[in-house]
Amino acid sequence: MTVTAVDKDDPKTANGMLRYKILSQNPQSPSTNMFTINNKTGDIITVAAGLDREKVTQYTLIIQATDMEGNPTY
């Protein structure tokens, strides 16, 4: 799956370049890091084995989208 955020600043400047990050996953089983996100595109993929709909029917991910290319020092 893919998440998308929008920043109305010029996407060719750092102020308009977004970066994505997974802040949390719930539940954290069978692995605490079941998913990863491409920080530039927002594409989310599974990186750990163990997805089983009969055991866990739903995951909730909290995603952060930050401008300035994700750099907190700007």
Secondary structure, DSSP 4 states (H G I P E B T S, - for coil): -B------S-TTSGGG--EEEEEEEES--S-TT-EEE-TTT-BEEE-SS---TTT----EEEEEEESGGG-TT-
